[in-house]
Structure formats: C-alpha cells, structure tokens
Amino acid sequence: MSSVFTRIINGEIPGRFVWREDDVVAFLTMGPLADGHTLVVPVEEVDRWTDASPELLSRVMEVARRIGAAQVEVFNSARAGLTIAGYEIHHLHVHVWPSNSMADYDFATADHDPDPAVLDANAEKLRNGLRAAGYGSEVPTD
C-alpha cells in the first residue's frame, strides 16, 4: 500500500508543492510549526533515513538546504530548523522550517488546523523565494 506521501506525490491527495524534481519533492506540511514549514520527501518510498542510498539521502539533504536558505530569507528567521523523525509516516521525510529559537522545535505546538489561505500564501512566498535564489526549474507553478 502506498504511503500518504506517495499519494500526494502522485496527485491522489492535494499538496502544496514548493519543489519537484525526478527523485525529490517538497511540499508544505498540514501541521506546521511555523509559516513555510516544509517536508522534503524522496519519490522512492524509503522507510528509515538510514535505509536510503547515500546518493538519495544526499539529494534530499541538498534540497532541504536550499529550501531552508530560502525560508530564512522570505520568512525573516534566524535559522532554518531541520529534523528527521519518521514515526508518524513510514516514508522518509525531512522537516524544514523557519526558526528563531529552540522553542520552535516543539512538535507539540504544531498547528493541526492551519488556515488553508495562509498555507497557500506561505507556499507561494516560498516558491517565489526559491525562484529568486535561482531554482525556478524545480519550482512548480502551484
């Protein structure tokens, strides 16, 4: 059975994509810690990050780095937070979000009912930042 992320990648479930390439995609999470909180996900279903090939893991982390740098710029944050957990969905994914302190790492504070209009605006803001950083070919139009 396909993971929920595979279903999002395949368009069976809507997603707010900010990055799309052959091996890796990124879309906003439905439970953000901050505006622009993004999940970077390999297209290939890999359960644990330690099971990913070095090449795939390297690509996931490079995309996460690019997204984090854009988040710092467009959301005016001190840093980009990053974590890999993987307990809730068994498909490798890296959380990347704008962060201003260690308090921003508390997943208990995630917004589980975000305003769809705010998510749409945050996705577009991040897409524009990624395009401005020179990644237009990987950034979808919506």
The first five atom37 places (N, CA, C, CB, O) and aatype in JSON, in Angstrom:
{
  "aatype": [12, 15, 15, 19, 13, 16, 1, 9, 9, 2, 7, 6, 9, 14, 7, 1, 13, 19, 17, 1, 6, 3, 3, 19, 19, 0, 13, 10, 16, 12, 7, 14, 10, 0, 3, 7, 8, 16, 10, 19, 19, 14, 19, 6, 6, 19, 3, 1, 17, 16, 3, 0, 15, 14, 6, 10, 10, 15, 1, 19, 12, 6, 19, 0, 1, 1, 9, 7, 0, 0, 5, 19, 6, 19, 13, 2, 15, 0, 1, 0, 7, 10, 16, 9, 0, 7, 18, 6, 9, 8, 8, 10, 8, 19, 8, 19, 17, 14, 15, 2, 15, 12, 0, 3, 18, 3, 13, 0, 16, 0, 3, 8, 3, 14, 3, 14, 0, 19, 10, 3, 0, 2, 0, 6, 11, 10, 1, 2, 7, 10, 1, 0, 0, 7, 18, 7, 15, 6, 19, 14, 16, 3],
  "atom_mask": [
    [1, 1, 1, 1, 1],
    [1, 1, 1, 1, 1],
    [1, 1, 1, 1, 1],
    [1, 1, 1, 1, 1],
    [1, 1, 1, 1, 1],
    [1, 1, 1, 1, 1],
    [1, 1, 1, 1, 1],
    [1, 1, 1, 1, 1],
    [1, 1, 1, 1, 1],
    [1, 1, 1, 1, 1],
    [1, 1, 1, 0, 1],
    [1, 1, 1, 1, 1],
    [1, 1, 1, 1, 1],
    [1, 1, 1, 1, 1],
    [1, 1, 1, 0, 1],
    [1, 1, 1, 1, 1],
    [1, 1, 1, 1, 1],
    [1, 1, 1, 1, 1],
    [1, 1, 1, 1, 1],
    [1, 1, 1, 1, 1],
    [1, 1, 1, 1, 1],
    [1, 1, 1, 1, 1],
    [1, 1, 1, 1, 1],
    [1, 1, 1, 1, 1],
    [1, 1, 1, 1, 1],
    [1, 1, 1, 1, 1],
    [1, 1, 1, 1, 1],
    [1, 1, 1, 1, 1],
    [1, 1, 1, 1, 1],
    [1, 1, 1, 1, 1],
    [1, 1, 1, 0, 1],
    [1, 1, 1, 1, 1],
    [1, 1, 1, 1, 1],
    [1, 1, 1, 1, 1],
    [1, 1, 1, 1, 1],
    [1, 1, 1, 0, 1],
    [1, 1, 1, 1, 1],
    [1, 1, 1, 1, 1],
    [1, 1, 1, 1, 1],
    [1, 1, 1, 1, 1],
    [1, 1, 1, 1, 1],
    [1, 1, 1, 1, 1],
    [1, 1, 1, 1, 1],
    [1, 1, 1, 1, 1],
    [1, 1, 1, 1, 1],
    [1, 1, 1, 1, 1],
    [1, 1, 1, 1, 1],
    [1, 1, 1, 1, 1],
    [1, 1, 1, 1, 1],
    [1, 1, 1, 1, 1],
    [1, 1, 1, 1, 1],
    [1, 1, 1, 1, 1],
    [1, 1, 1, 1, 1],
    [1, 1, 1, 1, 1],
    [1, 1, 1, 1, 1],
    [1, 1, 1, 1, 1],
    [1, 1, 1, 1, 1],
    [1, 1, 1, 1, 1],
    [1, 1, 1, 1, 1],
    [1, 1, 1, 1, 1],
    [1, 1, 1, 1, 1],
    [1, 1, 1, 1, 1],
    [1, 1, 1, 1, 1],
    [1, 1, 1, 1, 1],
    [1, 1, 1, 1, 1],
    [1, 1, 1, 1, 1],
    [1, 1, 1, 1, 1],
    [1, 1, 1, 0, 1],
    [1, 1, 1, 1, 1],
    [1, 1, 1, 1, 1],
    [1, 1, 1, 1, 1],
    [1, 1, 1, 1, 1],
    [1, 1, 1, 1, 1],
    [1, 1, 1, 1, 1],
    [1, 1, 1, 1, 1],
    [1, 1, 1, 1, 1],
    [1, 1, 1, 1, 1],
    [1, 1, 1, 1, 1],
    [1, 1, 1, 1, 1],
    [1, 1, 1, 1, 1],
    [1, 1, 1, 0, 1],
    [1, 1, 1, 1, 1],
    [1, 1, 1, 1, 1],
    [1, 1, 1, 1, 1],
    [1, 1, 1, 1, 1],
    [1, 1, 1, 0, 1],
    [1, 1, 1, 1, 1],
    [1, 1, 1, 1, 1],
    [1, 1, 1, 1, 1],
    [1, 1, 1, 1, 1],
    [1, 1, 1, 1, 1],
    [1, 1, 1, 1, 1],
    [1, 1, 1, 1, 1],
    [1, 1, 1, 1, 1],
    [1, 1, 1, 1, 1],
    [1, 1, 1, 1, 1],
    [1, 1, 1, 1, 1],
    [1, 1, 1, 1, 1],
    [1, 1, 1, 1, 1],
    [1, 1, 1, 1, 1],
    [1, 1, 1, 1, 1],
    [1, 1, 1, 1, 1],
    [1, 1, 1, 1, 1],
    [1, 1, 1, 1, 1],
    [1, 1, 1, 1, 1],
    [1, 1, 1, 1, 1],
    [1, 1, 1, 1, 1],
    [1, 1, 1, 1, 1],
    [1, 1, 1, 1, 1],
    [1, 1, 1, 1, 1],
    [1, 1, 1, 1, 1],
    [1, 1, 1, 1, 1],
    [1, 1, 1, 1, 1],
    [1, 1, 1, 1, 1],
    [1, 1, 1, 1, 1],
    [1, 1, 1, 1, 1],
    [1, 1, 1, 1, 1],
    [1, 1, 1, 1, 1],
    [1, 1, 1, 1, 1],
    [1, 1, 1, 1, 1],
    [1, 1, 1, 1, 1],
    [1, 1, 1, 1, 1],
    [1, 1, 1, 1, 1],
    [1, 1, 1, 1, 1],
    [1, 1, 1, 1, 1],
    [1, 1, 1, 1, 1],
    [1, 1, 1, 1, 1],
    [1, 1, 1, 1, 1],
    [1, 1, 1, 0, 1],
    [1, 1, 1, 1, 1],
    [1, 1, 1, 1, 1],
    [1, 1, 1, 1, 1],
    [1, 1, 1, 1, 1],
    [1, 1, 1, 0, 1],
    [1, 1, 1, 1, 1],
    [1, 1, 1, 0, 1],
    [1, 1, 1, 1, 1],
    [1, 1, 1, 1, 1],
    [1, 1, 1, 1, 1],
    [1, 1, 1, 1, 1],
    [1, 1, 1, 1, 1],
    [1, 1, 1, 1, 1]
  ],
  "atom_positions": [
    [[0.84, -1.18, 0.0], [0.0, 0.0, 0.0], [0.88, 1.25, 0.0], [-0.95, 0.0, 1.22], [1.87, 1.32, 0.74]],
    [[0.54, 2.19, -0.81], [1.32, 3.43, -0.93], [1.2, 4.28, 0.32], [0.87, 4.24, -2.15], [0.15, 4.31, 0.97]],
    [[2.28, 4.96, 0.65], [2.24, 5.88, 1.78], [1.42, 7.12, 1.4], [3.69, 6.29, 2.22], [1.18, 7.37, 0.22]],
    [[1.01, 7.87, 2.4], [0.28, 9.11, 2.14], [1.14, 10.06, 1.31], [-0.15, 9.78, 3.46], [0.62, 10.82, 0.5]],
    [[2.45, 10.03, 1.52], [3.33, 10.9, 0.73], [3.37, 10.49, -0.73], [4.75, 10.89, 1.31], [3.38, 11.34, -1.61]],
    [[3.38, 9.2, -0.99], [3.33, 8.73, -2.38], [2.02, 9.16, -3.02], [3.48, 7.19, -2.45], [2.0, 9.53, -4.19]],
    [[0.95, 9.11, -2.27], [-0.35, 9.54, -2.81], [-0.35, 11.04, -3.09], [-1.49, 9.18, -1.82], [-0.95, 11.48, -4.07]],
    [[0.32, 11.83, -2.26], [0.45, 13.27, -2.52], [1.32, 13.48, -3.77], [1.07, 14.01, -1.29], [0.96, 14.26, -4.65]],
    [[2.44, 12.8, -3.83], [3.36, 12.92, -4.97], [2.65, 12.58, -6.27], [4.59, 12.01, -4.78], [2.86, 13.23, -7.29]],
    [[1.8, 11.55, -6.24], [1.09, 11.1, -7.44], [-0.16, 11.92, -7.75], [0.7, 9.66, -7.28], [-0.83, 11.66, -8.74]],
    [[-0.47, 12.89, -6.91], [-1.62, 13.75, -7.16], [-2.95, 13.17, -6.71], [0.0, 0.0, 0.0], [-4.0, 13.73, -7.03]],
    [[-2.93, 12.08, -5.97], [-4.17, 11.48, -5.47], [-4.72, 12.27, -4.29], [-3.92, 10.03, -5.06], [-5.92, 12.26, -4.03]],
    [[-3.84, 12.94, -3.57], [-4.19, 13.81, -2.45], [-3.55, 15.16, -2.76], [-3.7, 13.22, -1.05], [-2.4, 15.19, -3.2]],
    [[-4.25, 16.26, -2.54], [-3.65, 17.56, -2.84], [-2.44, 17.86, -1.97], [-4.68, 18.67, -2.67], [-2.37, 17.44, -0.81]],
    [[-1.51, 18.58, -2.54], [-0.32, 19.02, -1.81], [0.1, 20.39, -2.29], [0.0, 0.0, 0.0], [-0.09, 20.74, -3.45]],
    [[0.68, 21.16, -1.4], [1.19, 22.5, -1.74], [2.69, 22.37, -2.02], [0.91, 23.55, -0.58], [3.52, 22.61, -1.15]],
    [[3.01, 21.99, -3.25], [4.39, 21.73, -3.64], [5.17, 23.03, -3.79], [4.43, 20.94, -4.94], [4.68, 24.01, -4.34]],
    [[6.4, 23.0, -3.31], [7.32, 24.12, -3.5], [8.56, 23.67, -4.27], [7.73, 24.72, -2.14], [9.37, 24.5, -4.69]],
    [[8.71, 22.36, -4.47], [9.86, 21.8, -5.18], [9.42, 20.49, -5.8], [11.1, 21.59, -4.22], [8.71, 19.7, -5.18]],
    [[9.84, 20.26, -7.05], [9.55, 18.98, -7.69], [10.65, 18.67, -8.7], [8.15, 18.99, -8.39], [10.92, 19.46, -9.6]],
    [[11.27, 17.52, -8.52], [12.24, 17.0, -9.48], [12.04, 15.49, -9.54], [13.74, 17.38, -9.08], [11.16, 14.97, -8.85]],
    [[12.82, 14.8, -10.33], [12.59, 13.36, -10.54], [12.67, 12.54, -9.26], [13.59, 12.83, -11.53], [11.85, 11.64, -9.05]],
    [[13.64, 12.83, -8.4], [13.88, 11.99, -7.23], [13.37, 12.54, -5.91], [15.33, 11.75, -7.12], [13.17, 11.79, -4.96]],
    [[13.17, 13.86, -5.84], [12.83, 14.51, -4.57], [11.77, 15.57, -4.81], [14.08, 15.13, -3.91], [11.81, 16.31, -5.8]],
    [[10.82, 15.64, -3.88], [9.81, 16.7, -3.9], [9.78, 17.36, -2.53], [8.4, 16.14, -4.29], [10.33, 16.84, -1.56]],
    [[9.11, 18.51, -2.47], [8.91, 19.18, -1.18], [7.57, 19.88, -1.22], [10.06, 20.19, -0.87], [7.19, 20.49, -2.22]],
    [[6.84, 19.77, -0.12], [5.53, 20.4, -0.01], [5.3, 20.82, 1.43], [4.41, 19.44, -0.48], [5.93, 20.29, 2.36]],
    [[4.41, 21.77, 1.61], [4.1, 22.25, 2.95], [3.39, 21.16, 3.75], [3.25, 23.52, 2.9], [2.58, 20.41, 3.22]],
    [[3.72, 21.1, 5.04], [3.07, 20.15, 5.93], [1.7, 20.68, 6.34], [3.93, 19.87, 7.18], [1.44, 21.88, 6.3]],
    [[0.83, 19.76, 6.72], [-0.5, 20.14, 7.21], [-0.51, 20.39, 8.71], [-1.52, 19.06, 6.87], [-1.55, 20.72, 9.28]],
    [[0.64, 20.24, 9.36], [0.77, 20.51, 10.78], [2.0, 21.35, 11.05], [0.0, 0.0, 0.0], [2.95, 20.87, 11.66]],
    [[2.0, 22.61, 10.59], [3.22, 23.42, 10.64], [3.61, 23.88, 12.05], [3.06, 24.61, 9.77], [2.77, 24.18, 12.89]],
    [[4.92, 23.93, 12.25], [5.49, 24.56, 13.44], [5.63, 26.05, 13.23], [6.85, 23.94, 13.79], [5.63, 26.82, 14.19]],
    [[5.76, 26.46, 11.97], [5.94, 27.87, 11.62], [5.47, 28.06, 10.19], [7.44, 28.32, 11.79], [5.3, 27.09, 9.45]],
    [[5.25, 29.31, 9.8], [4.91, 29.6, 8.41], [5.99, 29.06, 7.5], [4.71, 31.12, 8.2], [7.18, 29.29, 7.73]],
    [[5.59, 28.34, 6.46], [6.53, 27.81, 5.5], [7.12, 26.46, 5.84], [0.0, 0.0, 0.0], [7.98, 25.97, 5.11]],
    [[6.67, 25.83, 6.93], [7.16, 24.5, 7.33], [6.96, 23.53, 6.17], [6.43, 23.99, 8.62], [5.83, 23.31, 5.71]],
    [[8.06, 22.95, 5.71], [8.07, 22.13, 4.51], [8.6, 20.74, 4.81], [8.92, 22.78, 3.42], [9.46, 20.56, 5.67]],
    [[8.06, 19.76, 4.08], [8.57, 18.39, 4.14], [9.32, 18.11, 2.85], [7.42, 17.36, 4.36], [8.78, 18.32, 1.76]],
    [[10.54, 17.63, 2.95], [11.33, 17.22, 1.8], [11.29, 15.7, 1.77], [12.82, 17.78, 1.86], [11.67, 15.04, 2.73]],
    [[10.82, 15.15, 0.63], [10.48, 13.74, 0.56], [11.05, 13.12, -0.72], [8.94, 13.55, 0.62], [10.88, 13.68, -1.8]],
    [[11.73, 11.97, -0.61], [12.13, 11.3, -1.83], [10.9, 10.69, -2.5], [13.2, 10.21, -1.55], [9.96, 10.27, -1.82]],
    [[10.92, 10.63, -3.81], [9.83, 9.98, -4.54], [9.8, 8.5, -4.2], [9.98, 10.19, -6.08], [8.73, 7.91, -4.02]],
    [[10.96, 7.9, -4.11], [11.07, 6.49, -3.73], [10.62, 6.31, -2.29], [12.52, 5.97, -3.92], [11.0, 7.09, -1.42]],
    [[9.79, 5.29, -2.04], [9.36, 5.0, -0.68], [10.49, 4.31, 0.07], [8.08, 4.13, -0.67], [10.8, 3.14, -0.18]],
    [[11.1, 5.05, 0.99], [12.13, 4.52, 1.87], [11.63, 4.78, 3.28], [13.55, 5.2, 1.61], [11.28, 5.91, 3.61]],
    [[11.59, 3.74, 4.11], [11.04, 3.9, 5.45], [11.95, 4.73, 6.34], [10.8, 2.54, 6.08], [11.57, 5.82, 6.75]],
    [[13.12, 4.24, 6.65], [14.04, 4.91, 7.56], [15.12, 5.64, 6.78], [14.68, 3.9, 8.54], [15.57, 5.15, 5.74]],
    [[15.53, 6.79, 7.28], [16.57, 7.53, 6.55], [17.86, 6.75, 6.46], [16.82, 8.87, 7.23], [18.65, 6.94, 5.54]],
    [[18.08, 5.87, 7.42], [19.3, 5.05, 7.4], [19.25, 3.98, 6.33], [19.52, 4.41, 8.76], [20.27, 3.35, 6.04]],
    [[18.08, 3.75, 5.73], [17.95, 2.79, 4.64], [18.12, 3.43, 3.26], [16.59, 2.11, 4.72], [18.22, 2.72, 2.26]],
    [[18.16, 4.74, 3.2], [18.29, 5.44, 1.93], [19.72, 5.27, 1.39], [17.94, 6.95, 2.09], [20.68, 5.18, 2.15]],
    [[19.82, 5.22, 0.08], [21.16, 5.18, -0.51], [21.87, 6.49, -0.19], [21.09, 4.94, -2.06], [21.22, 7.52, 0.0]],
    [[23.19, 6.47, -0.14], [23.92, 7.71, 0.11], [23.57, 8.8, -0.9], [25.42, 7.45, 0.09], [23.48, 9.97, -0.55]],
    [[23.39, 8.42, -2.15], [23.07, 9.39, -3.19], [21.7, 10.02, -2.96], [23.12, 8.73, -4.56], [21.54, 11.24, -3.09]],
    [[20.71, 9.21, -2.63], [19.37, 9.73, -2.39], [19.35, 10.62, -1.15], [18.36, 8.58, -2.24], [18.78, 11.71, -1.17]],
    [[19.97, 10.16, -0.08], [20.0, 10.96, 1.14], [20.72, 12.28, 0.91], [20.67, 10.18, 2.29], [20.31, 13.32, 1.43]],
    [[21.77, 12.24, 0.15], [22.5, 13.47, -0.18], [21.61, 14.43, -0.95], [23.76, 13.16, -0.99], [21.62, 15.63, -0.69]],
    [[20.83, 13.92, -1.89], [19.95, 14.8, -2.67], [18.84, 15.37, -1.79], [19.33, 14.02, -3.86], [18.53, 16.56, -1.89]],
    [[18.25, 14.56, -0.93], [17.21, 15.04, -0.01], [17.77, 16.17, 0.85], [16.69, 13.89, 0.88], [17.12, 17.19, 1.03]],
    [[18.97, 15.99, 1.38], [19.55, 17.0, 2.25], [19.93, 18.26, 1.48], [20.77, 16.43, 2.96], [19.84, 19.36, 2.02]],
    [[20.36, 18.12, 0.23], [20.68, 19.3, -0.57], [19.41, 20.11, -0.86], [21.37, 18.9, -1.89], [19.44, 21.34, -0.8]],
    [[18.33, 19.44, -1.17], [17.06, 20.14, -1.38], [16.63, 20.8, -0.08], [15.96, 19.17, -1.9], [16.17, 21.95, -0.09]],
    [[16.76, 20.1, 1.04], [16.41, 20.69, 2.35], [17.26, 21.93, 2.63], [16.62, 19.65, 3.48], [16.75, 22.92, 3.15]],
    [[18.53, 21.89, 2.28], [19.41, 23.04, 2.49], [18.94, 24.24, 1.66], [20.87, 22.68, 2.12], [18.88, 25.36, 2.17]],
    [[18.61, 23.99, 0.42], [18.15, 25.08, -0.45], [16.84, 25.67, 0.06], [17.97, 24.57, -1.89], [16.66, 26.89, 0.07]],
    [[15.92, 24.82, 0.47], [14.64, 25.3, 1.0], [14.86, 26.06, 2.3], [13.66, 24.13, 1.22], [14.27, 27.13, 2.5]],
    [[15.7, 25.54, 3.18], [15.99, 26.23, 4.44], [16.58, 27.6, 4.22], [0.0, 0.0, 0.0], [16.21, 28.55, 4.91]],
    [[17.49, 27.72, 3.28], [18.09, 29.02, 2.99], [17.03, 30.0, 2.49], [19.21, 28.88, 1.95], [17.03, 31.17, 2.88]],
    [[16.13, 29.53, 1.64], [15.05, 30.4, 1.14], [14.1, 30.78, 2.27], [14.26, 29.69, 0.0], [13.64, 31.92, 2.33]],
    [[13.8, 29.85, 3.18], [12.92, 30.15, 4.31], [13.5, 31.25, 5.19], [12.68, 28.9, 5.14], [12.78, 32.16, 5.61]],
    [[14.79, 31.18, 5.47], [15.44, 32.2, 6.29], [15.23, 33.58, 5.66], [16.97, 31.91, 6.45], [14.94, 34.55, 6.36]],
    [[15.37, 33.65, 4.35], [15.21, 34.92, 3.64], [13.75, 35.39, 3.63], [15.72, 34.79, 2.22], [13.46, 36.51, 4.03]],
    [[12.85, 34.54, 3.17], [11.48, 35.02, 2.93], [10.64, 35.12, 4.19], [10.79, 34.1, 1.96], [9.68, 35.9, 4.24]],
    [[10.98, 34.35, 5.23], [10.22, 34.43, 6.48], [11.01, 35.17, 7.56], [9.85, 33.03, 6.95], [10.59, 35.22, 8.72]],
    [[12.15, 35.74, 7.19], [12.94, 36.58, 8.08], [13.23, 35.88, 9.42], [12.22, 37.89, 8.32], [12.97, 36.43, 10.49]],
    [[13.78, 34.67, 9.33], [14.09, 33.92, 10.54], [15.6, 33.87, 10.77], [13.52, 32.5, 10.47], [16.39, 34.12, 9.86]],
    [[15.98, 33.54, 11.99], [17.39, 33.47, 12.35], [18.07, 32.25, 11.72], [17.55, 33.43, 13.88], [19.23, 32.31, 11.31]],
    [[17.33, 31.17, 11.65], [17.86, 29.9, 11.14], [16.74, 29.1, 10.49], [18.53, 29.08, 12.28], [15.57, 29.47, 10.54]],
    [[17.15, 28.0, 9.88], [16.17, 27.02, 9.4], [16.3, 25.8, 10.3], [16.41, 26.66, 7.87], [17.38, 25.24, 10.46]],
    [[15.18, 25.39, 10.87], [15.16, 24.17, 11.66], [15.11, 22.96, 10.75], [0.0, 0.0, 0.0], [14.59, 23.04, 9.64]],
    [[15.64, 21.84, 11.22], [15.63, 20.61, 10.43], [15.57, 19.43, 11.38], [16.87, 20.52, 9.51], [16.3, 19.38, 12.37]],
    [[14.71, 18.49, 11.06], [14.68, 17.25, 11.83], [14.14, 16.12, 10.95], [13.81, 17.41, 13.11], [13.39, 16.34, 10.0]],
    [[14.55, 14.92, 11.31], [14.03, 13.7, 10.69], [13.47, 12.87, 11.84], [15.16, 12.9, 9.88], [14.18, 12.56, 12.79]],
    [[12.2, 12.51, 11.75], [11.6, 11.67, 12.78], [11.1, 10.38, 12.14], [10.43, 12.42, 13.51], [11.72, 9.32, 12.3]],
    [[10.0, 10.46, 11.42], [9.54, 9.32, 10.65], [8.68, 8.31, 11.37], [0.0, 0.0, 0.0], [8.43, 7.22, 10.84]],
    [[8.21, 8.64, 12.54], [7.35, 7.68, 13.25], [5.91, 7.74, 12.77], [7.4, 7.94, 14.73], [5.22, 6.72, 12.75]],
    [[5.46, 8.92, 12.39], [4.05, 9.07, 12.03], [3.75, 8.57, 10.62], [3.65, 10.52, 12.15], [2.64, 8.08, 10.37]],
    [[4.68, 8.69, 9.7], [4.51, 8.2, 8.33], [5.8, 7.49, 7.96], [4.18, 9.38, 7.32], [6.89, 8.07, 8.04]],
    [[5.68, 6.24, 7.53], [6.85, 5.42, 7.24], [7.32, 5.63, 5.8], [6.54, 3.94, 7.48], [7.33, 4.71, 4.98]],
    [[7.71, 6.86, 5.54], [8.27, 7.26, 4.24], [9.21, 8.4, 4.58], [7.14, 7.68, 3.16], [8.77, 9.45, 5.06]],
    [[10.49, 8.21, 4.34], [11.49, 9.2, 4.68], [11.01, 10.61, 4.36], [12.79, 8.91, 3.96], [10.55, 10.88, 3.25]],
    [[11.12, 11.5, 5.33], [10.82, 12.91, 5.11], [11.6, 13.76, 6.1], [9.3, 13.18, 5.23], [11.79, 13.39, 7.26]],
    [[12.04, 14.9, 5.61], [12.82, 15.84, 6.4], [11.97, 17.07, 6.62], [14.17, 16.19, 5.71], [11.49, 17.69, 5.67]],
    [[11.77, 17.43, 7.88], [11.05, 18.66, 8.23], [12.03, 19.83, 8.16], [10.4, 18.56, 9.66], [13.12, 19.76, 8.73]],
    [[11.65, 20.9, 7.46], [12.45, 22.12, 7.38], [11.51, 23.29, 7.63], [13.19, 22.24, 5.98], [10.47, 23.4, 6.98]],
    [[11.88, 24.17, 8.56], [11.0, 25.29, 8.89], [11.82, 26.5, 9.36], [9.98, 24.88, 9.96], [12.93, 26.33, 9.87]],
    [[11.27, 27.69, 9.21], [11.93, 28.89, 9.75], [11.93, 28.82, 11.27], [11.22, 30.19, 9.26], [10.91, 28.48, 11.89]],
    [[13.07, 29.13, 11.87], [13.21, 29.01, 13.33], [13.95, 30.21, 13.89], [13.94, 27.71, 13.7], [14.88, 30.74, 13.29]],
    [[13.5, 30.64, 15.08], [14.16, 31.74, 15.77], [14.68, 31.35, 17.15], [13.21, 32.89, 15.91], [15.37, 32.13, 17.8]],
    [[14.34, 30.13, 17.61], [14.86, 29.66, 18.9], [14.61, 28.16, 19.02], [14.19, 30.43, 20.09], [13.89, 27.58, 18.21]],
    [[15.19, 27.54, 20.03], [14.98, 26.12, 20.27], [13.53, 25.81, 20.61], [15.89, 25.64, 21.4], [13.08, 24.68, 20.43]],
    [[12.79, 26.79, 21.1], [11.37, 26.57, 21.39], [10.6, 26.21, 20.12], [10.76, 27.83, 22.04], [9.54, 25.59, 20.2]],
    [[11.11, 26.6, 18.96], [10.46, 26.31, 17.69], [10.54, 24.83, 17.3], [11.07, 27.16, 16.61], [9.95, 24.43, 16.31]],
    [[11.27, 24.02, 18.07], [11.44, 22.6, 17.78], [10.42, 21.71, 18.51], [12.84, 22.16, 18.14], [10.52, 20.49, 18.45]],
    [[9.47, 22.3, 19.18], [8.5, 21.55, 19.97], [7.31, 21.16, 19.09], [8.03, 22.38, 21.18], [6.44, 21.99, 18.82]],
    [[7.27, 19.91, 18.66], [6.2, 19.45, 17.78], [4.83, 19.44, 18.47], [6.52, 18.06, 17.26], [3.81, 19.34, 17.79]],
    [[4.81, 19.55, 19.79], [3.53, 19.65, 20.5], [2.83, 20.98, 20.19], [3.75, 19.52, 22.02], [1.63, 21.11, 20.41]],
    [[3.58, 21.95, 19.67], [2.99, 23.26, 19.36], [2.54, 23.37, 17.9], [3.99, 24.35, 19.66], [2.09, 24.44, 17.48]],
    [[2.65, 22.3, 17.14], [2.25, 22.33, 15.73], [0.78, 22.72, 15.59], [2.5, 20.97, 15.06], [-0.06, 22.35, 16.41]],
    [[0.5, 23.47, 14.56], [-0.88, 23.89, 14.26], [-1.55, 22.79, 13.45], [-0.92, 25.27, 13.49], [-1.22, 22.59, 12.28]],
    [[-2.48, 22.07, 14.06], [-3.13, 20.95, 13.38], [-4.4, 21.36, 12.65], [-3.44, 19.87, 14.37], [-5.12, 20.51, 12.11]],
    [[-4.68, 22.64, 12.63], [-5.84, 23.15, 11.88], [-5.46, 24.48, 11.22], [-7.09, 23.33, 12.83], [-6.08, 25.51, 11.48]],
    [[-4.43, 24.46, 10.37], [-3.98, 25.72, 9.76], [-5.0, 26.25, 8.76], [-2.63, 25.53, 9.08], [-5.75, 25.49, 8.15]],
    [[-5.01, 27.56, 8.61], [-5.88, 28.23, 7.64], [-5.37, 27.91, 6.23], [-5.92, 29.79, 7.89], [-4.22, 28.22, 5.92]],
    [[-6.19, 27.29, 5.38], [-5.74, 26.97, 4.03], [-5.24, 28.18, 3.24], [-6.87, 26.32, 3.27], [-4.31, 28.06, 2.45]],
    [[-5.85, 29.35, 3.45], [-5.4, 30.55, 2.75], [-4.0, 30.95, 3.19], [-6.39, 31.71, 2.99], [-3.2, 31.43, 2.37]],
    [[-3.69, 30.77, 4.47], [-2.34, 31.07, 4.97], [-1.34, 30.08, 4.38], [-2.31, 31.03, 6.53], [-0.24, 30.47, 3.98]],
    [[-1.71, 28.8, 4.34], [-0.82, 27.8, 3.73], [-0.55, 28.13, 2.26], [-1.44, 26.38, 3.85], [0.59, 28.07, 1.81]],
    [[-1.6, 28.49, 1.53], [-1.43, 28.86, 0.11], [-0.48, 30.05, -0.03], [-2.79, 29.19, -0.53], [0.41, 30.04, -0.87]],
    [[-0.67, 31.07, 0.81], [0.18, 32.26, 0.75], [1.61, 31.91, 1.11], [-0.36, 33.35, 1.69], [2.54, 32.41, 0.48]],
    [[1.82, 31.06, 2.13], [3.16, 30.67, 2.52], [3.85, 29.86, 1.43], [3.12, 29.87, 3.82], [5.05, 30.02, 1.19]],
    [[3.09, 28.98, 0.78], [3.67, 28.2, -0.32], [4.12, 29.11, -1.45], [2.65, 27.17, -0.85], [5.21, 28.94, -1.99]],
    [[3.3, 30.08, -1.81], [3.66, 30.99, -2.89], [4.85, 31.86, -2.5], [2.47, 31.87, -3.27], [5.72, 32.14, -3.32]],
    [[4.89, 32.3, -1.26], [6.01, 33.11, -0.78], [7.31, 32.3, -0.88], [5.76, 33.57, 0.68], [8.34, 32.83, -1.31]],
    [[7.27, 31.05, -0.47], [8.46, 30.21, -0.53], [8.84, 29.9, -1.98], [8.23, 28.9, 0.25], [10.02, 29.92, -2.32]],
    [[7.86, 29.61, -2.82], [8.15, 29.38, -4.25], [8.86, 30.6, -4.85], [6.86, 29.08, -5.04], [9.85, 30.45, -5.57]],
    [[8.35, 31.78, -4.55], [8.97, 33.0, -5.07], [10.4, 33.15, -4.56], [8.15, 34.22, -4.68], [11.29, 33.57, -5.31]],
    [[10.63, 32.82, -3.3], [11.98, 32.89, -2.75], [12.92, 31.89, -3.41], [0.0, 0.0, 0.0], [14.09, 32.2, -3.66]],
    [[12.42, 30.7, -3.69], [13.24, 29.69, -4.36], [13.54, 30.1, -5.8], [12.53, 28.33, -4.34], [14.65, 29.89, -6.29]],
    [[12.56, 30.68, -6.47], [12.81, 31.18, -7.83], [13.86, 32.29, -7.81], [11.5, 31.71, -8.47], [14.76, 32.31, -8.64]],
    [[13.74, 33.2, -6.85], [14.7, 34.3, -6.73], [16.1, 33.79, -6.46], [14.27, 35.25, -5.64], [17.08, 34.44, -6.83]],
    [[16.21, 32.63, -5.8], [17.51, 32.03, -5.5], [18.07, 31.25, -6.68], [17.39, 31.12, -4.29], [19.17, 30.69, -6.6]],
    [[17.32, 31.2, -7.78], [17.83, 30.55, -9.0], [17.35, 29.14, -9.23], [0.0, 0.0, 0.0], [17.92, 28.43, -10.06]],
    [[16.32, 28.72, -8.52], [15.83, 27.34, -8.64], [14.51, 27.23, -9.38], [15.69, 26.74, -7.27], [13.72, 26.33, -9.11]],
    [[14.26, 28.14, -10.31], [12.98, 28.18, -10.99], [12.57, 26.92, -11.69], [0.0, 0.0, 0.0], [11.38, 26.61, -11.75]],
    [[13.53, 26.16, -12.22], [13.16, 24.95, -12.97], [12.64, 23.85, -12.05], [14.35, 24.44, -13.75], [11.95, 22.95, -12.51]],
    [[12.95, 23.91, -10.76], [12.48, 22.89, -9.8], [11.22, 23.34, -9.06], [13.57, 22.57, -8.78], [10.62, 22.56, -8.33]],
    [[10.82, 24.59, -9.25], [9.69, 25.13, -8.5], [8.42, 25.06, -9.35], [9.98, 26.59, -8.06], [8.36, 25.67, -10.42]],
    [[7.42, 24.32, -8.89], [6.17, 24.25, -9.65], [5.41, 25.57, -9.6], [5.28, 23.11, -9.1], [5.66, 26.41, -8.74]],
    [[4.5, 25.74, -10.53], [3.74, 27.0, -10.59], [2.67, 27.04, -9.52], [3.1, 27.18, -11.96], [2.23, 28.12, -9.14]],
    [[2.23, 25.91, -9.02], [1.25, 25.87, -7.91], [1.3, 24.57, -7.18], [-0.16, 26.11, -8.41], [0.55, 24.37, -6.22]]
  ]
}
